[in-house]
Amino acid sequence: MNAIFQSPEPAGVDDTHSDTASLPAQKRQKVLLVTGMLGAGKTTALRVLEDLGWESIDNFPIRMLEGLLEGTPEAERDVDTPLAIGFDSRTRGFDPERVIAQVKALGERHEIALSTLFLDCNSSELERRYNETRRRHALASDAPVATGIRAERELLAPLRRWADLLIDTSEFTANDLQRAIRERFAESAPEDLTLTISSFGFARGTPPLADLVFDMRFLDNPHWDPDLRPQTGQDAPVGDYIRKDPAFAEAFARMRDLILLLLPRYRAQGKSYVHIAFGCTGGRHRSVFTAEQMASALRHSGFSPTLLHRNLGSRAADLLEGEPRRDDKH
């Protein structure tokens, strides 16, 4: 899936209901149901929501949801503290169709603003995660993990289709998911753009949350200079080597001008976070140098970017870099 967030059809909770829409939003209890595939990141999402000021409950018996929401008198309900409730297929008597019917009924109540977040992940990545942790799948105690994943995906299909918000974590690290939850659910966005400039190696995967990605592999590769190979884009000799490439100066200027054109437009559209990533093969030379230079240029233009180098500490490897061009050999 290309998009991080999707709103599956049909929409789960219709806020245009006449009774709901007529009540001021600040007087309604905000409730988020968090569910999805086991291993897709539910617990991580709930922890971030708690850090954001939500009251969170994990592994909640979803059949008791109505009792939970009705158990507090309206006069004592803290409508200023949103509530996140996590549940999954391990819940006893779990029935997605019943959950949907129950939540639809609760969504019609004027004092509750209720929505559902579904965390998904492709089956091969889930299987990899289970194998790494050596955990058994709850739906396949005596069978291969893949069998449990297939059974769970079939069980949850109705809930996945119905959920208001879908996040696919297949290519996410834990930090990626934390950032995605913060961007979506933080109560107040920063007054200005939160700008991140990063470098990475294509050989180790593209950052899943990057808004703009620039491929620097058109530049001459310092990796094939034996003296420069152990160094990085933060070292002056590597920077001098890259600057000498006839394409660098013009390409850098055009990228800088494009970014300076786009950032105010992103801000005007209400975007709070922008991640600009520069990639090369291994993520140690060309991408690092360009990211450093771009961060400096943007600071001179009044921005305050955070600079990250994802693969700076990775080992230089000929296997990753591929075969050198004839004129790269020394």
Secondary structure, 3 states (H helix, E strand, C coil): CCCCEECCCCCCCCCCCHHHHCCCHHHCEEEEEEEECCCCCHHHHHHHHHHCCCEEECCCCHHHHHHHHHCCCHHHCCCCCCEEEECCCCCCCCCHHHHHHHHHHHHCCCCEEEEEEEEECCHHHHHHHHHHHCCCCCCCCCCCHHHHHHHHHHHHHHHHHHCCEEEECCCCCHHHHHHHHHHHHCCCCCCCCEEEEEEEEHHHCCCCCCCEEEECCCCCCHHHCCCCCCCCCCCHHHHHHHHCCCCHHHHHHHHHHHHHHHHHHHHHCCCCEEEEEEEECCCCCHHHHHHHHHHHHHHHCCCCCEEEECCCCCCCCHHHHCCCCHHHCC
